Amino acid sequence: MPDDQGVVFRAEGLGKTYPGVRANDDVSFDVRAGEIHALLGENGAGKSTLVKMVYGLVRPDQGAMWLSGAPYAPADPRAARAAGVAMVFQHFSLFDALTVAENVALGMENPPPRRLLSERIRRVSQEYGLPLNPARRIGALSAGERQRVEIVRCLLQNPRLLIMDEPTSVLTPQESDLLFATLRKLADQGTAILYISHKLEEIRTHCDRATILRHGKVVATANPRDHSARELAAMMVGGEMRRIDRSGRTQGAPVLHIRDLSTPPGDGVALKSITIELRAGEVLGIGGVAGNGQEELLSALSGEIVSPTGTVVMDGADLSQLGPDRRRLAGLSAAPEDRLGHAAVPGMSLADNALLTAAGREGLVRAGMIDRPRTREFARRVIDAFDVRTPNELTAAAALSGGNLQKFVIGREIMQAPRVLAVNQPTWGVDAGAAAAVRQALLNLARDGAGVIVISQDLDELLELSDRFAALNEGRLSEPRPTEGLTLDEIGLMLGGAHGMRVAEIDPSAPEAPALDGVAT
């Protein structure tokens, strides 16, 4: 194959088939030096399988690849890295018990002495706007901080081709801007970047070209700046995107009362006197920069953390000292941020993962015995209702794409018709169509009379869904405020801990920002 001018990576006719699924079918595309090239597609469109073939995790059944004009067929990720290909994964590949520096060293063939490596991590992470302490243990880091480790670990390799799978999913807007400044700097230096994201506006702003997959095939290659986000989404799904329907909801009496909920300091963030009143039919949105107590709040709501102080009362019943199973049986359900490992067991089937949280409310265990037919039937209902792309309910959770597993995890809780549902990052790594479906399902649950708490770092998502908005900062929750009429400046101040203050109180000369009098669709 000739070395095309400027082309760093080329694939021609790649195909991969799994039992019952044609993941990739005759896929051809190229990535050029100095280019940020987006890879778009619905969940299950074949993006993950494609980049796994590029990175040596999966061997293609057909087709060929070239890197800088030379035939390229990596036998494993080590060979890919040696050839100059690096990848930031959507799901973290880190060891909780080890430090940042120790995790980075594990990904290097010949790591330097620990002191020198720590200095490199500090320097590179600061340069790229993703500061890290090399001595911190991974288990004590937030999801956003763990993502920084993954990114910095790849950047230390000085790759020719950098693959990034949803790298901004758990980053704040400010962190994302800094990341893209870094990516543009790398591109200007000649690095080719293959970028997977479901944030279409992000792709329109920062990417030079986009290859769009549908059902494992390339359906278009386009300049994303020439198309609206809705047009890109239509190419992905093969039709028009549906809009969110917020109608038909009325708020009833308070269903959940949380008073002075605090947790002791540990590896995570200590919660400080959290107080929430949630009404039936209401969606309460909670925003915050990564690492300010989102995971701890969800754990305190679900019962994974039983607070020594404060109360959790639902419909008059005190659930304060109950664990997750008894809270879920009472009607208080939760879906955590980490879908693979926390919300689902990777090696277990979807049916068994459904059993883990639905055993009580769906009657899947009788006389101490698992009702297998009923369990499989419930899992199938979740799969059908939430369009989970999988051969069947006996497929292992780890075999699903990230977005499809997310749909299953959220659907598993919604299908149990909880009285209160708390979710953290409900559409993390989910394509535009699936995100709309998940958000609509949350609104429908509220319309049916449930109270819904949505914890998210996606401000557009919170503004689209929530009736009231509150912010977490260092384990403290601001007083919730009606979402309608909130300005971006006010939200920014709330996220930074200046709760209840308007812009003029911080800087009297600052003009009022325009109100956000609508929600994104």
N, C-alpha and C positions, 0 to 999 in steps of 0.2 A: 504494500500500500504506500503510495507517495506521501511525503510529508506536506500536507496542505498548508499554505501560508497562514500562520497564526493559529492553527488548530492544535490544541494541546491534547484533547481526548476526542476519539471518535468511536461510535458504536454502529454496527451495521447488522441488521436482521437478527437482533438478540431475541431469543425465546426461552421461556421456562414454564414447565408444566408440573403442577403438583396433583396428587390424586383428587380428581373432581374439579380442579381449578386450572385454567390457562392464565397464569399470572402475567406473563409478557408474551406478546405475539408480534414478531417481525418489527422490533423497535430499532429505529435508526435516528441518531442525532449526534451533534458535536458540540464541544465547549471550547471556546477560543481563549487565547492568552489575554489577560486583562479584562475578562468578561465575567459579570455576575449573571449566571444563566439559571433561570427558575425552572423547576420541574413541578408542574401543576397536575392535579387530578383529584377525583373524589377518593374517599377512603376505600381501599380495595381496588384502586385503578391500576396498581402495579408499581407504584413509585418505590416502595420499600424493597421489593424484590429486585428492581432494576439497580438501585444503588448498592445493594448487597453483592450483586454480580460484579459491579465496578470495583468494590472494595475487597473482593476475594472471599466473601463469606458464603457465596452460593456459586455453583458452576452452571453456566448456561447450557441448555440443551442444544442450542443452535446459534449461529451468528458468530461474529468476531469483534474484537476491540483493538484499538491502537492507542498508544500513548507517545506523544511527540514523534509520530510517524513510524514507530517500531511496534511490531505485534505485541499485544499485551493480554496475558491470560494468567492472572495471579492465582496461585494454588491456595493461598490463605491470606489473611490480613497482614501478616508479617511481610510477605512478598509484595503486597500492595504498598505498604509503607516504605519498603526498601526502594521501590520504583518511584516514590514521590507522591503517593496518594494518601491523604489523611481524611478522617471522617469524624464528625461530631454527631453522636447518636441522639435520637429523640429520647430513648430510655437510658438512664444513666448506667454506666458500667464502672461503678466505683465501689470500694470496700469501706463500709461505714466505720470499722474499727481502726482504720489506718488514717494517717494525716494526709493533707493535700500533697505534700512533697513525696510521700511514700507512694501515693496513688499515681502521681505523674511518673515516678521512677519505674513503676511496673510496666508502663507503656513504652519504655525506651529500651532499645537493644543493649546499649552500653551507657547506662546513666553515669553522670559525673558524680564526684563526692557530694554528699548531702548538702554541705554548706554552699558549694557553688551552685547546685541545682536550686536551692532555696533562693539564692540571690537572683538567678535567672527568672524564676517564677515571679518574684516581686517586681523585677524590672519590666518584664513583658506584660504582666497583668496591669501594672500602672500605666504603661505606655498605651495599652489598648482600652483603658478606661474600665477595666474589670478587676478592681483590686482584690487581692487574695492574701491571706496569711498562711504561708506554707506549713506552719506548725499546727494549725487547727485540725481537729479530727473531723472527718467527713460526716460522721453521725450527728455532729452538732451544727451542721450547716443547713441553711434553708434550701429549698429547691432552686431558687435563683442563683445562690452561691455555688451549688453543685454544678449547675450548668456552666458557670464561669470556669470551673476546674476542667470540664470537658473541653471547652473552647481553647483555653490556654494550653492544655496538653497537646492539642493539635497544632497550635500556632508555633510551639517550640520545635516542631519538625521541619519548618520552612518548606511546606509542600509545594509541588507543581500544580496539583489538582486538589482542591479542598472541597469536600462534600459536607454540607451542613443540613441536618434534618431537624426542622422546626427549632432553630436555636433561640428564637426570641419568645418562645411560648411562655417562659416563666421569668422574662425580663421586664422591667419597668419601661415605659416609653423613653425615659432618659437613657437607661442602659442600652436599649435598642438603638437609639441614635448614635451612641458611642460605638457600638458594635459595627454599625454600618459605615461609620467613618473609618474604622479599622479595615473592614472588608474592601472599601474603596481604595484605601492606601495599599493593601495587598494586591488588588487588581492593577493599580497603577504601576506596581513593581513587576507585573507580568504573570501573577498567579491566576489560574483559571478556577472559578468558583461555581460549583453546582449547588443550587440553593433550593431546598424544599420548604414550603410554607403554605399555610392555609389563609394567611392574612393578605388578602388581595391588594389592599391599598398599599401595604408594605412592598409588595412585589412591583406594583405600578410605579412607586416612587424610586426604588433602588435597583431594580434589575434591568439588564440590557436586552435580553431575549427570554422567551418562555417556550418550553416544549410542553404540550398539553396531552395528557394520557386519558383515555376513557376505555374501560374494560380491557386494559392491558395493551392497547394499541395507541400509536401516535395519531392524534386527530388534527393537530395544528401546531405550527411554530410561528410565534408572533412577537412583535415588539409590544410589551405590556403597556407602554405609555400611550399607545395608539387606541387602547380600548378601555372602557369603563370597567369597574369591578364587577358590575352586573353582567356585562358582556363576557368577561373572562369566566365567570361562574357558569354562564349558559353554555360556553364551549365545553366546560368540564362535565356538565350533567346532561348535555344534549337537549336542553330545553330551558324555559324561563324559570328563574328562581321564585319561589313563593315568598310572600311577605308575611311578617309576623302579625298575628291577629290578637290585639290586646282587649278586644271587646268582651262583654258578657260577664265581667268580674265585679263583684261587690264585696266589700269588706264587712266582716261580722265582728263578733265579740273577740276579745283577746283569747288566744289559744295557748300561748306559751309565755310564761313569766320567768325571767332569769334575774336574780338579784345578787349583787355584790359577789360575783363568781371570781375567785382568785386561785391561782395555782403557784406552788413553790418554784423557785428557780432551779433549773437543772441543766440538761444539755440544750434545751430549747429556750424559748422566750417565756417568761413568767407573765401570766394574765393578771391584770390588776383591776379588781372591782368591776367586772363586766356586768352591765345591766341592760336587758333587752325586754321589750314587750312586743310580741308579734301577734297580729290579728289573723283570724281565719280569712283566707282569700287575699292576703297581702304577700308581696314579694319585697323582702328587705335585702338591699344590696350592701355588701361590706367590701370596701376596697382597702388597699394598703400596698406599700412597697414590700417586696419579698423579704421574709425574715422578721416580720413585725408581730408574729403570733397567729397567723392564719391557720397553720396546721394544728397548733395547740388549742385554738378556739374550737375547731371542728372536733378534735378529740374530746374536749370538755363537753361538747354538746352530745356527742355520740355515746359517752360513757367510758371511752377508753382511758380517759383521765377522770378520776372521781375527785372533785375538788374538796379540800378539807373545809372550805368556807363557802358561804353563799348557797343559794337554792335554785333548783330547776324544777318548775311546776308546770305541768301540761294538763289543761282541762281540770284543774283542781287537784290532780294527783301529784304528790311529791316524788320526783324521780331522782333526786339529788344523789342518793347513794346506790343507785342501780347501775349495773354494768351494761355493755352494749346489747346483749341478747334481750334482756328484760326491757330496756328502753325501746328497742325495735318492736318487741311484741306489744308494747303499750301504744305504739304508733309514732315513735320518734326515730326516724331513719336518717342515715348520713351516707354520703359518698365522698371519700377522701380524694386528695389531689393525685397521689401516686397510684395509678390504676393497675400497674403490673408489679405485684409484690405486697401491696397494702390492700387495695380494693379487690384484687383477684390473685389467686395462686397460679403462677405460670404453668406448672405441669399438670394441673387438674383440668378436667373438661369443663365446658361452659355449664353443663347440667350440674356438676358438683359445685362449681362456683356459685350457681344460683341457690343451691341448697344452703350454702354457708350463711346467707343472710335471710333467706325466705322460709327457712324450715318452720318457724313458729307461725308466722302470719298466713302462710299458704298451706299449712297442715301437711308438710312433706315428710314428717316423721310420725309414725303411729305405733303405739305400744312399744316404743323404743327401737323400731325398725324403720329404715329409710324406705319410703314409698317411691321406688324407682320410676315406674310409669308416670306417676303424678309429677315427679321432679323433672323428668324429661319434657313432659307436656308444658310445664311452666316455663322452662328454658326456651322451648320452641315459641311460645307466645311472646316472650321478650324479643327473640330474634326476628319474628315476623313484624311485630308492632314498631320496632325501631330500625328495621331494614339493616340488620347486622349481616354483613357479607361473610358467610362462612358455609362450608359444606353441610354441617349439621351441628346439633347440640352436643355431640360427643367430641368435637374438636377441642384441642387444648387451648387454653387462654393465650399462651405464648405464641400460638400460630396465627393469631389475628393481627391485622395491622393496628397501629395505635388508635386510630380514630374509630375503628369498628369495635375494639375492646371498650373504648370510652362509651360508645353508644350502649353497649351491653350492660356496663356497670351502672350507668344512669337509669337505663330502662328497667333493670332488675329492681331498683328501689321504687321507681314511680309505679310500676305494675303492682306493687304491694299496697297501693292506696294509703300511704301514711297520713297521719294527722298533721305532722310537721316533717318537712324534709330540709336538711342542711346539706349543701353541696359546695365543694371547694374546686375551683377551676373546672366548671362543668363541660366546657368545650375546648379544653387544652388539646391541641393537635388534631382537631376535627375540621374537616373541610367545610366550605361555606354552606353547602346544602345540608349536611348533617348537623352543623351548628344551628342552623335555622330550625331544624326538626327538634333538636334537644331543647332549645329555648322555648319553642312553642309548647312542647310537652310540659315544661315547668310552669308556663303560664296556664295551660289547661288544668294542671293539678291545682293551682291556686283558684282557678275559676270554679273547680269542684268543691272548694271550701277548705283546702289545706293551707297551712302557713308555710311559706318557702323562704329559706335564707340562702342567698347566693353569695359566696365568698369568691372574689375574682380579682385578678390584676388587670383585666381587660375593661377599661373604663367604658368603652362603647357598649360592651355587653351589659354592664351594670346600668347604664343610662337607658338601654333598650328594655331591660326587664323590670327594674325596681320601681316601687312606689316611694320608698324612702331610701336614703343613702347615709351610711355611716363609714367612718374610717378607723382602721387599726394603726396605732403608732406605738411601738415599744410596749405592746401588750395592753394598751389602753384603748377603749372604744369611745369614739366621739358620740355626742348626742345625735341621733338620727334626724335628718332633715328631709323634707319633701324633695324628691328628685327634680320635679318640674321647677324651672326657674333658677336652679343652681348654675353658677358660672364655672368655667374651667379654672379661673383663679381661685375661687372659693374651694373647689375640690382639691386643688393643689395644696392650699393652706391646710385643709383638713388632713390630707395624707402626710403632711409634714409635722403634724401635731399642734397646729395653731387652731384648735377647735373653737368654733363659735365666733371667729373674728373675720371681718370683711377686709378686703384689700386695702381700703382707705385707712383702716386702723393700723396696718403695718407700715404703709407709706401714704400719707395724706395726699401726696401729689399724684398718686397712681390713678388713672381713669378706671371706671367700672368696666369690667369685661361684659360682653353681651351675654344675655341669658341663654341657656340651652333649652329653647322652648319646644323642642321636638326630640324624638328618639330616633336612633339609627335604624334603618331597615335594610 
